[in-house]
Amino acid sequence: MATRDPFVLKVPLDHRELTGLARDDKVKVVARAADGSTSSTTVTVGGREASEAELTFRTNPGRL
């Protein structure tokens, strides 16, 4: 039986909108798929203006 690769969603984050956070603070990013399943990850602010959260679903999540 062949295995399927997971569906990976890359979400750009603009840290300029996150006020009051230090360079080593973390933010949690969560997305809910059309079927109700969720995926989450934690991203370190790191002092940069932007970063990317990578969320993984078993199948295409459809509309988020």
ZITA-V27039 format. One record per pair of residues at least 4 apart in sequence whose C-alpha atoms are under 8 Angstrom apart, sorted by the first residue. I is the first residue (numbers start at 1). GAP is how many residues later the second one is. If there is no record, write none. Layout:
i/gap
I/GAP
I/GAP
This chain:
i/gap
5/53
6/50
6/51
6/52
6/53
7/49
7/50
7/51
7/52
7/53
7/54
8/46
8/47
8/48
8/49
9/45
9/46
9/47
9/48
10/42
10/43
10/44
10/45
11/41
11/42
11/43
11/44
12/38
12/39
12/40
12/41
13/37
13/38
13/39
13/40
14/4
14/35
14/36
14/37
15/30
15/32
15/33
15/34
15/35
15/36
16/33
16/34
21/4
21/24
22/23
22/24
22/25
23/21
23/22
23/23
23/24
24/20
24/21
24/22
24/23
25/19
25/20
25/21
26/16
26/17
26/18
26/19
27/15
27/16
27/17
27/18
28/12
28/13
28/14
28/15
29/11
29/12
29/13
29/14
29/24
30/8
30/9
30/10
30/11
30/25
31/7
31/8
31/9
31/24
31/33
32/4
32/5
32/6
32/7
32/29
32/32
33/4
33/5
33/28
33/29
33/30
33/31
34/27
34/28
34/29
34/30
35/26
38/19
39/16
39/17
39/18
40/15
41/12
41/13
41/14
42/11
43/9
43/10
45/6
57/4
